[in-house]
Amino acid sequence: MMATITKKELIDRISEHEDAKRIVVKRIVQLFLDAIIEELAHGNRLEFRDFGVFESKVRAPREAQNPKTLDKVHVPPKRAVKFKVGRILKQKLRENPPEVDPATGLPLDSSAIRSRKSVAQPSATDHRKR
């Protein structure tokens, strides 16, 4: 089962591992995260060798449709963050594959995948163009 690790838990682990004061580790971690946010907000690319690359991309404006009213809606351009997995992280992910549900063939920790799959199936009352 997948666990959620909080920033506080990571700070505690680093603090214990390095025998450092928690408040110092907390400040460093927060400065690091703030720097990442600031660089991405300025459109810069962050490369952490073997971990991955964060990139800020601009999504083009587009026309969408409100599924309830079928009205056309203008979606303005927006900035999104893209992450490309690095070599060591990719290797670690391969070493620890997810457990698979034999009945569905889906990973056991993929509740989001299951809910997306059920949403993707159009219902009899779905009036969108197919």
VOPAGU-2260 file (C-alpha; in pm, 1 decimal, decimal comma):
REM VOPAGU-2260
SITE   aa  ch    i         X         Y         Z
SITE  MET   A    0       0,0       0,0       0,0
SITE  MET   A    1     119,8     347,5     -85,4
SITE  ALA   A    2     197,0     582,2     205,5
SITE  THR   A    3     189,6     960,6     212,4
SITE  ILE   A    4     508,2    1115,8     346,0
SITE  THR   A    5     478,1    1475,0     463,6
SITE  LYS   A    6     739,3    1748,0     457,8
SITE  LYS   A    7     750,3    1726,8     839,4
SITE  GLU   A    8     830,4    1354,2     824,6
SITE  LEU   A    9    1109,0    1411,6     571,9
SITE  ILE   A   10    1252,8    1690,1     787,8
SITE  ASP   A   11    1246,0    1459,4    1091,5
SITE  ARG   A   12    1422,6    1180,2     897,9
SITE  ILE   A   13    1694,8    1412,3     767,9
SITE  SER   A   14    1737,3    1568,2    1111,9
SITE  GLU   A   15    1784,6    1227,5    1274,6
SITE  HIS   A   16    2010,1    1096,6     997,6
SITE  GLU   A   17    2239,8    1398,5    1005,8
SITE  ASP   A   18    2210,1    1452,1    1382,2
SITE  ALA   A   19    2113,5    1812,7    1307,9
SITE  LYS   A   20    1867,9    2041,8    1478,2
SITE  ARG   A   21    1521,7    2002,3    1333,5
SITE  ILE   A   22    1469,2    2378,8    1302,8
SITE  VAL   A   23    1785,7    2413,1    1090,1
SITE  VAL   A   24    1684,6    2126,6     859,9
SITE  LYS   A   25    1332,5    2271,1     833,2
SITE  ARG   A   26    1470,1    2610,6     730,5
SITE  ILE   A   27    1702,3    2456,0     469,1
SITE  VAL   A   28    1428,5    2235,6     321,2
SITE  GLN   A   29    1188,3    2532,1     303,2
SITE  LEU   A   30    1454,6    2752,9     140,0
SITE  PHE   A   31    1517,1    2475,5    -113,7
SITE  LEU   A   32    1146,6    2441,9    -195,6
SITE  ASP   A   33    1102,1    2820,7    -215,0
SITE  ALA   A   34    1396,4    2842,2    -457,3
SITE  ILE   A   35    1241,9    2573,2    -680,0
SITE  ILE   A   36     908,1    2756,6    -681,8
SITE  GLU   A   37    1074,4    3087,8    -762,2
SITE  GLU   A   38    1281,5    2946,9   -1049,4
SITE  LEU   A   39     983,9    2767,9   -1205,2
SITE  ALA   A   40     771,6    3082,8   -1169,9
SITE  HIS   A   41    1037,0    3268,6   -1372,2
SITE  GLY   A   42    1021,5    3001,7   -1643,9
SITE  ASN   A   43    1359,5    2849,2   -1560,5
SITE  ARG   A   44    1450,3    2482,5   -1595,3
SITE  LEU   A   45    1583,6    2296,3   -1289,8
SITE  GLU   A   46    1803,4    1994,0   -1347,6
SITE  PHE   A   47    1895,4    1760,7   -1063,5
SITE  ARG   A   48    2125,4    1500,7   -1217,2
SITE  ASP   A   49    1999,4    1144,0   -1183,1
SITE  PHE   A   50    1683,7    1264,4   -1000,7
SITE  GLY   A   51    1503,6    1454,8   -1273,7
SITE  VAL   A   52    1428,9    1781,2   -1449,5
SITE  PHE   A   53    1156,2    2031,4   -1363,1
SITE  GLU   A   54    1042,3    2255,1   -1646,4
SITE  SER   A   55     782,3    2527,3   -1663,0
SITE  LYS   A   56     576,1    2501,2   -1983,0
SITE  VAL   A   57     308,9    2733,1   -2117,4
SITE  ARG   A   58      -9,3    2561,7   -2230,6
SITE  ALA   A   59    -172,1    2730,6   -2528,6
SITE  PRO   A   60    -516,9    2887,4   -2499,9
SITE  ARG   A   61    -798,7    2666,0   -2619,6
SITE  GLU   A   62   -1172,4    2632,5   -2650,8
SITE  ALA   A   63   -1334,8    2378,4   -2421,1
SITE  GLN   A   64   -1691,1    2272,9   -2353,7
SITE  ASN   A   65   -1883,6    2272,0   -2028,1
SITE  PRO   A   66   -2007,0    1910,1   -2004,5
SITE  LYS   A   67   -2330,5    2007,0   -1825,8
SITE  THR   A   68   -2445,1    2299,9   -2040,0
SITE  LEU   A   69   -2246,2    2219,7   -2356,9
SITE  ASP   A   70   -2152,1    2590,6   -2373,0
SITE  LYS   A   71   -1818,4    2676,8   -2528,8
SITE  VAL   A   72   -1567,6    2808,8   -2276,0
SITE  HIS   A   73   -1243,0    2992,4   -2349,0
SITE  VAL   A   74    -951,1    2850,3   -2149,8
SITE  PRO   A   75    -669,7    3106,2   -2129,2
SITE  PRO   A   76    -302,7    3009,7   -2158,7
SITE  LYS   A   77    -153,5    2880,9   -1837,4
SITE  ARG   A   78     176,3    2768,9   -1700,4
SITE  ALA   A   79     224,3    2407,0   -1593,2
SITE  VAL   A   80     520,1    2219,7   -1447,3
SITE  LYS   A   81     656,7    1919,0   -1629,7
SITE  PHE   A   82     883,2    1666,5   -1456,3
SITE  LYS   A   83    1108,8    1426,5   -1642,8
SITE  VAL   A   84    1240,1    1137,4   -1434,2
SITE  GLY   A   85    1617,1    1103,5   -1402,3
SITE  ARG   A   86    1828,5     791,5   -1438,4
SITE  ILE   A   87    1862,6     684,0   -1072,2
SITE  LEU   A   88    1498,6     758,3    -987,6
SITE  LYS   A   89    1386,1     562,8   -1295,0
SITE  GLN   A   90    1607,4     270,9   -1187,5
SITE  LYS   A   91    1464,2     275,3    -831,5
SITE  LEU   A   92    1109,8     276,0    -969,4
SITE  ARG   A   93    1189,4     -28,6   -1182,8
SITE  GLU   A   94    1338,0    -211,5    -883,4
SITE  ASN   A   95    1014,5    -164,3    -685,9
SITE  PRO   A   96     728,2    -236,4    -926,3
SITE  PRO   A   97     373,8    -184,7    -794,3
SITE  GLU   A   98     168,6    -477,1    -667,6
SITE  VAL   A   99     -96,9    -572,7    -921,8
SITE  ASP   A  100    -456,5    -671,6    -853,8
SITE  PRO   A  101    -495,0   -1010,4   -1027,9
SITE  ALA   A  102    -862,9    -945,1   -1106,5
SITE  THR   A  103    -820,0    -610,1   -1282,4
SITE  GLY   A  104    -452,6    -608,4   -1373,4
SITE  LEU   A  105    -428,0    -258,2   -1224,1
SITE  PRO   A  106    -178,0    -152,7    -959,3
SITE  LEU   A  107    -325,0    -188,9    -609,0
SITE  ASP   A  108    -245,5     172,5    -521,5
SITE  SER   A  109    -418,8     315,0    -827,0
SITE  SER   A  110    -754,9     432,8    -696,6
SITE  ALA   A  111    -714,5     742,8    -914,7
SITE  ILE   A  112    -669,6     523,6   -1222,7
SITE  ARG   A  113    -982,0     324,3   -1141,1
SITE  SER   A  114   -1192,9     637,1   -1090,5
SITE  ARG   A  115   -1063,9     790,3   -1416,6
SITE  LYS   A  116   -1150,8     469,6   -1599,8
SITE  SER   A  117   -1507,0     474,1   -1471,8
SITE  VAL   A  118   -1543,4     843,4   -1564,0
SITE  ALA   A  119   -1406,2     779,5   -1912,1
SITE  GLN   A  120   -1696,1     547,8   -1996,3
SITE  PRO   A  121   -1979,2     759,7   -2145,8
SITE  SER   A  122   -2317,2     710,3   -1987,8
SITE  ALA   A  123   -2645,2     670,3   -2175,8
SITE  THR   A  124   -2733,8    1031,0   -2089,1
SITE  ASP   A  125   -2398,9    1171,5   -2207,5
SITE  HIS   A  126   -2472,0    1422,2   -2484,9
SITE  ARG   A  127   -2114,7    1499,5   -2585,2
SITE  LYS   A  128   -2010,3    1431,6   -2941,4
SITE  ARG   A  129   -1836,9    1098,7   -2979,2
